Amino acid sequence: MEAAGGGSALNLIMIFVAALFLIMMVMSSRGDKKRAQVQREMIDALKKDDKVVIFGGIVGTIAGFKDDMVEVKLSETNKITVLKTSIVKAINK
């Protein structure tokens, strides 16, 4: 009889752990979605001559847009083309 009671307690603990894990996963994905939405809004609001930081810490000024690409001016003579998604943040003027 004791074995049956121990098994039921173990099942209850397993259900509790699974529910806790599920709650943590849902909360984590909500944070990721919000972060992605903020990133998308920041990229959509960019315009020419905005200063940006690109993945890897490179700082430059937006010189133009091409579809899902951005041309970033690093200096008067150097420009690079990067994906919009590689822009980490916009630097306020």
Helices and strands as residue ranges (DSSP letters): H 2-44, E 51-54, E 58-66, E 69-73, E 79-83, G 84-86, E 87-91
